[in-house]
Amino acid sequence: MEHYRKLERMYAAAPINEYFAPRLRIERGEAELQIDVRDDFHHAAGAMHGVVYFKALDDATFFAANSLVEDVFVLTARFEIEFLKPVAMGTITARARVTAEEERRIVAVGELFDSRERLVGRGVGRFARSKLALTPDVHYR
């Protein structure tokens, strides 16, 4: 669906993604995001910093939720994360799906896997519809 491709292009245009170089694929109520782990993502103990877990899980759940909303951005209202295993190299993959859609909130869950398909993190996001329209001005094209 064209809405999903527009969301993917909008995501790719975000300046922060120049640094993390994520790859995103969206379908109805689902999203998958991959990031190649680099040494400059590591904390002092030599494993990937929690900010990368959060980015992957928040972005995947966010876009799973926004796949259901075609006129405005959704906003992360609340996000809970569980760190399960350290990651030092390879590619991480966040897989997310919407589990509830209510009038005021959309709930999406995400799981984060390492290159060996081991579950390394989980997240639950609650998203609200904003008033910011999805237009070409925000790279929704």
PEDANOR-V550963 format. One record per residue. N is the residue number from 1. PHI is phi in degrees with one decimal (none if undefined). BURIAL is I if it has 9 or more other C-alpha atoms within 8 Angstrom, else O. Layout:
n->{N N}
phi->{PHI PHI}
burial->{BURIAL BURIAL}
This chain:
n->{1 2 3 4 5 6 7 8 9 10 11 12 13 14 15 16 17 18 19 20 21 22 23 24 25 26 27 28 29 30 31 32 33 34 35 36 37 38 39 40 41 42 43 44 45 46 47 48 49 50 51 52 53 54 55 56 57 58 59 60 61 62 63 64 65 66 67 68 69 70 71 72 73 74 75 76 77 78 79 80 81 82 83 84 85 86 87 88 89 90 91 92 93 94 95 96 97 98 99 100 101 102 103 104 105 106 107 108 109 110 111 112 113 114 115 116 117 118 119 120 121 122 123 124 125 126 127 128 129 130 131 132 133 134 135 136 137 138 139 140 141}
phi->{none -62.4 -55.8 -66.7 -65.7 -64.3 -61.6 -62.1 -67.9 -60.9 -61.6 -62.3 -81.0 -67.2 -54.8 -61.8 -75.5 -63.6 -77.5 -82.4 51.5 -77.9 -123.2 -122.9 -133.0 -120.4 -133.8 -63.4 71.6 -143.0 -153.6 -131.8 -131.2 -124.1 -137.0 -79.8 -76.0 -120.1 -58.0 -76.8 -92.3 -79.8 -88.9 -62.2 -87.9 86.4 -123.1 -62.5 -68.0 -59.5 -60.5 -75.1 -56.6 -60.5 -57.6 -62.2 -72.2 -64.6 -62.9 -64.7 -68.4 -56.5 -75.4 -60.7 -66.6 -68.9 -63.2 -91.0 -120.4 -101.3 -111.3 -137.8 -65.6 -97.5 -123.3 -71.7 -93.0 -157.9 -143.2 -116.8 -131.8 -126.3 -93.5 -108.7 -146.7 -75.5 -129.8 -118.2 -157.9 94.3 -121.4 -99.0 -130.1 -102.7 -117.7 -130.3 -149.1 -75.3 -112.3 -156.0 -130.2 -113.5 -58.0 -105.0 -139.6 -119.1 -109.9 -134.1 -112.8 -134.6 -124.9 -114.6 -121.0 -89.0 -63.9 -96.7 64.9 -84.4 -70.1 -116.3 -168.2 -138.3 -149.8 -129.1 -114.8 -117.6 -122.3 -120.8 -70.7 -99.6 -105.3 -84.4 -69.3 -82.6 -136.8 -58.3 -60.5 -107.8 68.9 -86.4 -140.7}
burial->{O O O I I I I I I I I O O O O O I O O O O I O I O I I O I I I I I I I I I O I O I I O O O O I I I O O I I I O I I I I I I I I I I I I O I O O I I I I I O O I O I O I O O O O I I O I I I I I I I I O O O O O O I I I I I I I I I I I O O O I I I I I I I I I I I I O O O I O O O O I I O}
